[in-house]
């Protein structure tokens, strides 16, 4: 599915992550198939955007890829190495190279630690460093994310949401990672601050050669920052394409419905645009439809959709879609 001339940094092959659902007595009654057979390759230096409704498995996929969660089945390859079964200390070098920016900057920082102590934890996790050298490095990181050196002695409650997220980014960058999972990093921020944080992430990517998996709900922002975009629905990827190609030529019925929901700034343009309405409700993750997960809400569904799992097909160079009706 990928251009062979570009280096693949992180790859998932038939990746699954299931969570057991238990009854009152602790007996397993079902499984939540949060990630269900994902095949994905993220190229070095790109920003891969991931979009979809709440509960579709975006964050779970990201956290499984960076080995915060153990996969149920399938494999994960980082820089050509199969890291699927790695455990404990063997994972430390991987966690150093793959970091996360959390969604909620208010709960992501320990209120009992000042900024210096928060960032020092990252350094201490990967090795020892002289105190003076460590403080110099913290100052450098704070400047890099637009903070002041004296901020290292303040506590989280003394900062705004945007400033807290900048501190979280500095913490993630402390161990000099190659890959960053940006798990809805702007959704908890004011609109006026979101653009500042996204622009900063773009500048850091150019300066440090970072690769991003950018999970978000804001479809307009995803288009702005992403090189390529994947669309998820109930644990599966249904479409992957270059950013502009996906927005200008969506092929999957779910992608079309998702993009039609983007608000238009111009009221006249909003009146002329057609909204794609989905029928029915989003199915429960405990009881997903058979075959194509989307067939219960799809206006183009055919008889075979409920029994056949659609495979990803390349409809045009770099544009892949999983739909048997196209």
C-alpha positions as CSV (number, residue, x, y, z in Angstrom):
1,X,0.0,0.0,0.0
2,X,3.0,2.3,0.3
3,X,5.4,4.0,-2.0
4,X,8.5,1.8,-1.8
5,X,10.8,4.8,-2.2
6,X,9.8,6.3,1.1
7,X,11.1,4.8,4.4
8,X,8.4,3.3,6.6
9,X,8.9,4.2,10.3
10,X,6.0,2.4,11.9
11,X,3.8,-0.3,10.5
12,X,0.8,-2.3,11.7
13,X,-0.1,-5.7,10.1
14,X,-3.6,-7.1,10.8
15,X,-3.5,-5.4,14.2
16,X,-6.3,-6.1,16.7
17,X,-6.9,-4.9,20.2
18,X,-9.9,-6.3,22.1
19,X,-11.1,-5.5,25.6
20,X,-13.1,-8.0,27.6
21,X,-16.4,-6.9,28.9
22,X,-17.4,-8.6,32.2
23,X,-20.7,-9.0,34.1
24,X,-21.3,-8.1,37.7
25,X,-19.6,-11.4,38.9
26,X,-16.5,-10.8,36.8
27,X,-17.4,-13.3,34.1
28,X,-16.4,-12.5,30.6
29,X,-19.5,-11.9,28.5
30,X,-18.3,-10.2,25.3
31,X,-15.3,-8.4,23.7
32,X,-15.1,-4.8,22.6
33,X,-13.2,-4.9,19.3
34,X,-11.7,-1.5,19.6
35,X,-9.1,-2.2,16.8
36,X,-10.1,-4.9,14.4
37,X,-7.6,-5.9,11.7
38,X,-5.8,-2.7,10.9
39,X,-3.1,-2.6,8.2
40,X,-1.2,0.8,8.3
41,X,2.2,2.1,7.4
42,X,3.4,5.6,8.6
43,X,6.2,7.1,6.6
44,X,9.2,8.8,8.3
45,X,8.7,12.5,8.5
46,X,5.0,12.7,7.6
47,X,1.9,13.6,9.7
48,X,-0.7,10.9,9.4
49,X,-4.1,12.2,10.4
50,X,-6.7,9.8,11.9
51,X,-10.3,10.8,12.0
52,X,-13.7,9.2,12.9
53,X,-16.6,9.4,15.3
54,X,-16.0,9.1,19.1
55,X,-15.6,5.5,20.1
56,X,-14.3,4.3,16.7
57,X,-10.9,3.3,18.1
58,X,-8.6,6.1,17.1
59,X,-6.9,6.6,20.4
60,X,-6.8,2.9,21.1
61,X,-5.0,2.3,17.8
62,X,-2.5,5.0,18.5
63,X,-1.8,3.7,22.0
64,X,-1.4,0.2,20.8
65,X,1.0,1.3,18.1
66,X,3.3,2.9,20.7
67,X,2.9,-0.2,22.9
68,X,1.0,1.5,25.8
69,X,-1.4,-1.4,25.2
70,X,-0.5,-4.9,24.3
71,X,-2.0,-6.0,21.0
72,X,-4.5,-8.9,21.0
73,X,-3.2,-10.2,17.7
74,X,-1.3,-9.0,14.6
75,X,2.1,-7.3,14.6
76,X,3.7,-3.9,15.0
77,X,7.0,-3.0,13.3
78,X,9.1,0.0,14.2
79,X,12.1,0.8,12.0
80,X,11.9,-2.7,10.5
81,X,11.9,-4.5,13.9
82,X,8.9,-6.5,15.1
83,X,8.2,-5.1,18.6
84,X,4.9,-6.9,19.1
85,X,6.1,-9.2,21.8
86,X,8.5,-7.0,23.6
87,X,8.0,-6.5,27.3
88,X,9.5,-4.7,30.3
89,X,13.0,-3.3,30.0
90,X,13.2,-4.4,26.4
91,X,10.5,-1.8,25.6
92,X,12.4,1.1,27.2
93,X,14.3,2.1,24.0
94,X,11.1,2.0,22.0
95,X,9.3,4.2,24.5
96,X,12.1,6.6,24.3
97,X,11.7,6.8,20.5
98,X,7.9,6.9,20.6
99,X,6.1,9.5,22.9
100,X,2.6,10.8,23.4
101,X,1.0,14.2,23.8
102,X,-2.2,13.6,25.8
103,X,-5.6,15.1,25.1
104,X,-6.3,16.7,28.4
105,X,-3.5,19.1,29.5
106,X,-5.2,19.6,32.9
107,X,-5.0,15.9,34.0
108,X,-1.8,15.0,32.2
109,X,0.5,17.0,34.5
110,X,1.1,16.1,38.2
111,X,-0.2,19.0,40.3
112,X,2.3,18.2,43.1
113,X,5.3,18.7,40.9
114,X,6.7,21.9,39.3
115,X,7.6,22.0,35.6
116,X,11.3,21.2,36.4
117,X,10.3,18.0,38.2
118,X,7.8,16.9,35.6
119,X,10.3,17.1,32.7
120,X,13.1,15.6,34.9
121,X,11.0,12.5,35.2
122,X,11.4,11.9,31.5
123,X,15.2,12.2,31.7
124,X,15.4,9.9,34.7
125,X,13.4,7.3,32.9
126,X,16.0,6.8,30.2
127,X,19.3,7.4,32.1
128,X,21.3,9.6,34.4
129,X,22.3,13.2,33.6
130,X,24.1,15.7,35.8
131,X,21.7,18.2,37.5
132,X,23.2,21.2,35.8
133,X,23.1,19.7,32.4
134,X,19.6,18.6,33.0
135,X,18.4,22.1,34.0
136,X,20.1,23.6,30.8
137,X,18.2,21.0,28.7
138,X,14.9,21.9,30.4
139,X,15.4,25.6,29.7
140,X,16.2,24.7,26.1
141,X,13.0,22.7,25.8
142,X,10.8,25.4,27.4
143,X,12.2,28.0,25.0
144,X,11.5,25.6,22.1
145,X,7.8,25.4,23.0
146,X,7.4,29.1,23.6
147,X,7.8,29.2,27.4
148,X,10.1,31.2,29.7
149,X,13.1,29.7,31.6
150,X,11.6,30.8,35.0
151,X,8.4,28.8,34.2
152,X,10.3,25.6,35.3
153,X,9.8,26.6,38.9
154,X,6.0,27.0,38.6
155,X,3.2,24.4,39.1
156,X,0.6,23.3,36.6
157,X,-2.2,25.3,38.2
158,X,-0.4,28.5,37.5
159,X,-0.7,28.0,33.7
160,X,-3.5,28.2,31.1
161,X,-4.6,25.2,29.2
162,X,-2.5,26.2,26.2
163,X,0.6,26.6,28.3
164,X,0.0,23.3,30.0
165,X,-0.2,21.6,26.7
166,X,3.1,23.2,25.7
167,X,4.7,21.8,28.9
168,X,3.3,18.4,27.9
169,X,4.9,18.7,24.5
170,X,8.2,19.7,26.1
171,X,8.0,16.6,28.3
172,X,7.4,14.4,25.3
173,X,10.4,16.0,23.4
174,X,12.8,15.6,26.4
175,X,13.9,12.1,25.4
176,X,14.4,13.2,21.7
177,X,11.8,10.8,20.2
178,X,11.3,10.1,16.5
179,X,7.6,9.5,16.6
180,X,4.9,11.4,18.4
181,X,1.3,10.2,19.0
182,X,-0.7,13.5,19.2
183,X,-3.9,12.1,20.8
184,X,-6.4,14.9,20.2
185,X,-3.9,17.5,21.5
186,X,-6.0,20.6,20.8
187,X,-9.5,19.4,21.5
188,X,-9.4,20.7,25.1
189,X,-8.0,24.1,24.1
190,X,-9.7,27.4,23.2
191,X,-10.1,28.0,19.4
192,X,-7.7,31.0,19.6
193,X,-5.0,28.7,21.1
194,X,-5.5,25.7,18.8
195,X,-3.8,27.3,15.8
196,X,-0.8,28.4,17.9
197,X,-0.2,24.8,19.2
198,X,-0.7,23.3,15.7
199,X,1.8,25.8,14.1
200,X,4.3,25.0,16.9
201,X,4.0,21.3,16.2
202,X,4.6,21.9,12.5
203,X,7.7,24.0,13.3
204,X,9.0,21.4,15.7
205,X,8.5,18.7,13.0
206,X,10.6,20.6,10.5
207,X,13.3,21.4,13.1
208,X,13.6,17.9,14.6
209,X,12.5,15.6,11.8
210,X,9.6,14.2,13.8
211,X,6.9,11.9,12.5
212,X,3.3,12.4,13.8
213,X,0.2,10.3,14.2
214,X,-2.4,13.1,14.7
215,X,-5.7,12.0,16.1
216,X,-8.4,14.6,16.1
217,X,-12.1,15.5,15.7
218,X,-11.6,18.8,14.0
219,X,-11.6,17.8,10.3
220,X,-10.5,21.2,9.1
221,X,-7.4,21.2,11.3
222,X,-6.6,17.6,10.3
223,X,-6.5,18.7,6.7
224,X,-4.2,21.6,7.5
225,X,-1.6,19.6,9.4
226,X,-1.7,16.1,7.8
227,X,0.2,14.7,4.9
228,X,-2.1,11.7,4.6
229,X,-5.4,10.9,6.4
230,X,-7.0,7.6,7.5
231,X,-10.7,7.4,8.3
232,X,-11.8,4.9,11.0
233,X,-15.2,3.4,11.6
234,X,-15.9,0.9,14.5
235,X,-12.3,-0.4,14.7
236,X,-11.5,-0.5,11.0
237,X,-9.9,1.8,8.5
238,X,-12.3,2.5,5.6
239,X,-10.3,5.0,3.6
240,X,-6.7,6.3,3.3
241,X,-5.5,9.0,1.0
242,X,-3.4,12.1,0.7
243,X,-4.9,15.0,2.6
244,X,-6.2,17.1,-0.3
245,X,-7.3,14.1,-2.3
246,X,-9.4,12.8,0.6
247,X,-11.2,16.1,1.1
248,X,-11.7,16.8,-2.6
249,X,-12.6,13.3,-3.7
250,X,-13.9,11.2,-0.9
251,X,-15.0,7.7,-2.0
252,X,-16.3,5.8,1.0
253,X,-19.9,6.6,2.0
254,X,-18.9,7.2,5.6
255,X,-16.1,9.6,4.6
256,X,-18.6,11.6,2.5
257,X,-21.0,11.8,5.4
258,X,-18.1,12.8,7.8
259,X,-16.8,15.6,5.5
260,X,-20.3,16.9,4.8
261,X,-20.7,17.6,8.5
262,X,-17.9,20.2,8.5
263,X,-19.4,23.6,9.2
264,X,-19.1,26.2,6.5
265,X,-17.9,29.7,7.5
266,X,-19.9,31.3,4.7
267,X,-23.7,31.1,5.4
268,X,-24.5,31.3,1.7
269,X,-22.1,28.4,1.0
270,X,-23.6,26.4,3.8
271,X,-27.1,26.7,2.2
272,X,-25.8,25.5,-1.1
273,X,-23.8,22.5,0.3
274,X,-25.6,19.2,0.7
275,X,-25.5,17.3,4.0
276,X,-25.2,13.5,3.8
277,X,-27.5,12.1,6.5
278,X,-26.7,8.7,7.9
279,X,-29.6,6.4,8.8
280,X,-29.9,4.7,12.2
281,X,-27.6,5.0,15.2
282,X,-23.9,4.1,15.7
283,X,-23.9,0.4,16.6
284,X,-22.6,-0.7,20.0
285,X,-18.9,-1.7,20.1
286,X,-20.0,-4.8,22.0
287,X,-22.1,-6.0,19.1
288,X,-20.7,-4.7,15.8
289,X,-22.5,-5.6,12.5
290,X,-21.1,-8.6,10.5
291,X,-19.4,-8.1,7.2
292,X,-18.9,-4.4,6.5
293,X,-19.4,-2.6,9.8
294,X,-21.0,0.3,8.1
295,X,-23.7,-1.5,6.1
296,X,-26.4,-0.8,8.7
297,X,-26.1,2.9,8.1
298,X,-25.1,3.0,4.5
299,X,-27.5,4.2,1.8
300,X,-25.5,2.3,-0.9
301,X,-25.4,-1.1,0.9
302,X,-26.1,-4.2,-1.2
303,X,-27.1,-7.7,-0.2
304,X,-23.5,-9.0,0.1
305,X,-22.3,-6.2,2.4
306,X,-23.5,-7.9,5.6
307,X,-21.6,-11.1,5.0
308,X,-18.4,-9.9,3.3
309,X,-15.6,-7.9,5.0
310,X,-14.4,-5.4,2.3
311,X,-10.7,-5.3,1.6
312,X,-8.7,-2.2,1.0
313,X,-8.4,-1.5,-2.8
314,X,-6.3,1.2,-4.5
315,X,-8.7,3.2,-6.5
316,X,-6.1,5.7,-7.7
317,X,-2.4,6.2,-6.8
318,X,-2.2,6.4,-3.0
319,X,-6.0,6.4,-2.5
320,X,-7.3,3.3,-0.8
321,X,-10.9,2.4,0.2
322,X,-12.6,-0.5,1.8
323,X,-16.0,-0.7,0.2
324,X,-17.5,-3.4,-2.1
325,X,-20.1,-1.0,-3.5
326,X,-17.6,1.2,-5.3
